């Protein structure tokens, strides 16, 4: 007769027992506060996951309670609120701003990782005890990993965090240690894309699903961002224009279907016509076949579009020596440069609020030679 299996359970509160009648192993979790047992069935993997999640939530509740007690004691002693407690309140403020339409969803989402890192580093400290050095050391961690852009975002989020704390009276007026730190430099290493390279990638994409070439054409003819291209619907087309409300800025654009990119010798209407196929779909860029992740006719995710572009780029013989290979987004810069050569108002097309932003897209980062006239 085989010996019964022994279970080495190391998760606090989790235990198992064998039913004498059925010989089946049942799992249960004992709540560390109430002492009550909760049955978790016979699935060992699921039981362990539930127990780990329960312990994690209890730890968070206990930490929150500990912070509340600490803040009460601090206030009685005229000391400030903790970093973790203020971050929690700050997130509530940001959620209210999001619902009021004052900030975009992506802006709100972008704050979460920096705030989590700040709490991890200094959650139990008083908000008004954080020094410039504390912030600088946090930024250095990102810079050492080569994540200078992320370091910039962390700094901007913490500057705003302390501005809100000033408004709420949690720190003295003018107290903002993040503002005193030096802005991390972030030199863009990604190479620009010229039209010849774009054409090579486009030709290589013929071996891939149709949406790869279609998304590339839309990017070059409209000059819009990846997220806006992914959301384009046929219903957005009326009165001879493609209507776009930019996800990042909220800017509303009506791009005429007659808009023509001379380099491609194609109009926006030509590209839209190409995207209209036998597949019933609301979306201009859509799946042509049902897969495990999506159904035929559904919208492409941003990840799927960028992956398709990357696959096409790798099918070429192009080399990228000066920096990292150009991404899908680089087509926006290429579109700006091509349309500027045509004499178009590219600031309006890209939806920028000022010309300075547009001029950044016109910079080819030293890729092409300057021809000296004689």
N, C-alpha and C positions, 0 to 999 in steps of 0.2 A: 504494500500500500504506500502511495506517494506521501511524503511528508507535507503538511500544510505550509503554504507560502508565508514567510515572515515579512511584515511591512515595517520598514524603518522610516517612521513619520517624524520629520523635523520641523514641520510648520506648526507654530503655536496654536493651540485650540483644536487642532484636527486630530481625529482618532478614527479607528475602524473596529468593527467586530464581525464575527461570523455567525450567521443565523444557524442555530442548531438543526432546524428542520430542513431548510433549503440548501444549507452549506454555502450560501452566497455571502460575499463580503459587503457590508454596508458601511458607509462613511457618515460621520457626523462632526459638527463643529460646536464647541462650547464657548459661548460668549464670555469674555474675560471679566465683564462688569456684572452682568445679571446672573451668570452661572448656568443659564439655560442651554440645553442641547438643541441643535437644529439639524434635522436629517438632511443628508445631501445625496442620497441614492447610492447606486452601485458603480457609477462611473468614477474611477480613481482620478483621472486627469481633470475632469470637470470639478470634482470636489476640491482638489488642490488649488485650482484656479480661483474658486469661490473663496476659499479660506485665505489665500494670499490677498485677494481684493478686500475682504472684510477687515483683515489686520491693517492693511494700508489705510483704509478709511478711518478706522479707529485711531490710528496714529495721527492722522491729520486733524481729527476732532480734538484729540488730547493736546496737540500742539497749538491749535486755535484757542483752546480754553486757557492754556498756559500763557499765551500771548495776551489774552484779555486781562488775566490777573496781573501780569507784568505791567501792562499799560495803566491799569487802575492804580497800582502802587506808584508807578512813575509820575502820574498826574498828581497824586497826593504829595509827592516829594518835589513837585514842580519840574519834573523831568519829562522829556518828550516821548512821543509815540514811537513804537518800534518800526523798523523798516518793513517787516512782513505785514504788520497791521495797516500801515499806510498804503502799501502796494495793493492790498485788498480793497481799501476804500477808493484808491485811484482807479482801479479797474471798474468799479461801479460808476464812477464819474465818466469814464470813457465809454461805457455801455450806454449811458444816458445821452452822451454826445452823438453816438452812433445812431441811436433811434431818432434823435432830433435832426439827423441829416447834416450835422456839423463836420463829421469826419467820415471817410469812406471805410468800407468793410476791410479792405486790404490794409489800410492804415492801422485800424484797430488790431488786426491779426498780427501785424508786424511788431507790435509792442510786447506780445506775450513772451517770446523767448528771452529778450533782454531783461524783462522784469523777473522772470524765473531765475536767471543767472544772478541777478542782484540779490534776490532773497536767499539764494543758495550761499552766497558769499557773506552776506551781512544781515540776514533776516532778524536775528535777535538783538542787534544793536539799535540804539536810539537813532531816529532819523536825523536829528540835529547833531549827532556825534560823528557822522561820516565826514571824512576829510577828503581833500583833493587827492591825496596820495591813495586813499582807498579806491577812488574811482579810476585813477590812472593805472593802478595795479590790475584792476578788472579789465580795462581796455588793453593792457599789455598782453594779457592771456590770449586775446583774439589776434593781436598783431603777430605774436610769436608763431601762431598757427597759419599765418598768411591770410587771415580773414580781416583785412583792413576795412573793407566795406561794412562788414558786420560790426566792427568796432565803432565806425561812424554812426551806425544806427543805434547802438547801445548808448552812446554819448547823447544823441538827440533825444532818445526816450527818457533818459535820466534827467536831462535838462528840463523837459516838460513835467516830469514827475515832481521836481522841486518847485517849479513855478506854481503848480496846483497846490503844493504844500504851503507855499507862501500865502496864496489866496485864502486857504483854510485856516491860517494862523498856526500851523503846526511847526513852522520854523520861522526864525526872525526875517523881516524884510531884507531882501538882497542876499540871503543865504542860499547859495546854489553851487556846491562844490563841483558838480559836473560841468557847469559853465566855465569854470576856471581851468579845466583841463585843455590840453592842446588838441585841436581837431586832427584825428589820424589821417594821414595821406593815403589815398587809394588810387594809384596809377593803374589805369585800365590796361590789362595785358592782352585782351582779346583783339585779334586782327580785324580790320575792316574788310568788307567784301566789295570787289569791283564787279562790273557787269560781265566781264569775260568769265570770271570764276563762277558767278551766279549761273551763267548759261551752261557751264560744264556740270554743275550740280543738278540743274533742271533737266538736262539731257539724261543724266544717270538715273534720275528718279522715274524714268519711263518703265523701269523694271519693278517699280514698287506700286502699291495701290494708287488709284487716280487722285485721291485726296492730297497726296504729297505735292504733286505738281500744281493742283488747284489752289492749295493754300499758299504756295510760293507765288503764284500769279496774283492772288489777292493781296498779298503782302506788298508786292512791288507796285501794283497799280493803285492801291489805296493809301499806302504808307502808314497803315494802322498797326497798333500793337497786337501781339499774339492773342491776348485774352479777348480783345474785341473781334478779331477774326474768327475765333472759335465760336463766338455767340451770334454771328451774323445769321439772320433768317431771311427767307424769301419774302416774308410779310413786311420786312423793313424797307422794301422797295415800293415806292409810289411816287406819282408825279414826276417820273423820270429821274429820280434820285435814290441813292442808297442812304438810309438814315441810320446814324450811329450815335449812341450816347456813350462816350468813352468811359470805360470802367474805372480808370485811374483818376481822372479829373472831373468827370461828370459833364464835360463839354459835349454839346450837341452839334453834330455835323450832318449836313445833307450834301453828299458827294454826287455830282451829276453822272449819269450813266455814260454820258458822252466824253467823260474824262479819258484822255488818250496818253499812254506812255509811248513816246516816240521810239525809245530804244527797243521796245517789244513790238511796236507797230500793232498794239492791241488797245481797245478801249475797255472801260469797266464793264460795259454791256457785253462785250465779247467774252470776257472772263466769266460773268454771271451765266451767260448762255452755255458755256462749257460745263459749268457746275450743275446745270439742270440736266438730269439724266433720267433713266427709267425708274429710278428708285424713289419711292414716295417718302419725302422728308421735309420737315419744316426748316432744316438748317442748310445753309449754303455749303458748308464743309461737313460731310457726314460719312458714316460707315457704309461700305458697299456690301459687306457680308456680315452675317451674324457670327459673333465669337463668344467665348466664355465670359468676356467682360461686357459686351455690348451687343445690341440688336441692330440689324440692318436698318439704316435710315436715321439712327440716333446721332447726336452731335459728337464730334471728336473731342476728347479731352486735350488740354494744353500739353500734357505729357506725351500723348500719342502724336500730336503734330510735330513737336520738337524732336521726338525720336525718329519720325519719318524723315525729317530734314537731315538729321545726323547720319542716318543710314545712307541717304543719297550722297552726302558729302564724302563718306568713306568709300563709296564706290568709284570715286574719281581718283585721278593720279595727282591731285593737288597736294602741295606741301605747305606747311605753316611753320616757318622757322622763327619769325620774330616774336610770336606770342601764341596763345591758344587759338584753336580753330574758331572761325566766326560762327556764331549761333544763329538761330532763326531770327532773332531780334535785329541782327545786323542788316536785314533787308529793309528795315525802316530807315536807316541811315542812307542806304543805297538809293532808296526811292526819293529821299530828300535831295540828294545830289543830282539825280537824273532829272527831276522836275525843275530844280533850280536852273539847270542848263537850258531847259525849255522856256525859262522866264516866268515860271509860276510863282504865286505867293505860297511858299511852302509852309510858312508859319501857320496860316489858316488851315491848310490841308492836314498838318500834323496835330492841330488843336492845341498848340502851345500858347501860353499867355504872354510871352515876350519873345523877342527875336533872339535874345541871348541863348535860350534853350534850343532854338532851331539851329543856330550857328554851331552848336556842339555836334549836331548830327552831320553838319557839312564838313567837319574835320575828318580827313581820311587817315589821320594819325601817321602821316609820312609815307603812306603806301605808294602813291603815284609820283612820277617825276614831274617837276615844274618845267614847262617849256619856256625858254627865254627867247623873246622876240628880238629880231635884229632888223 
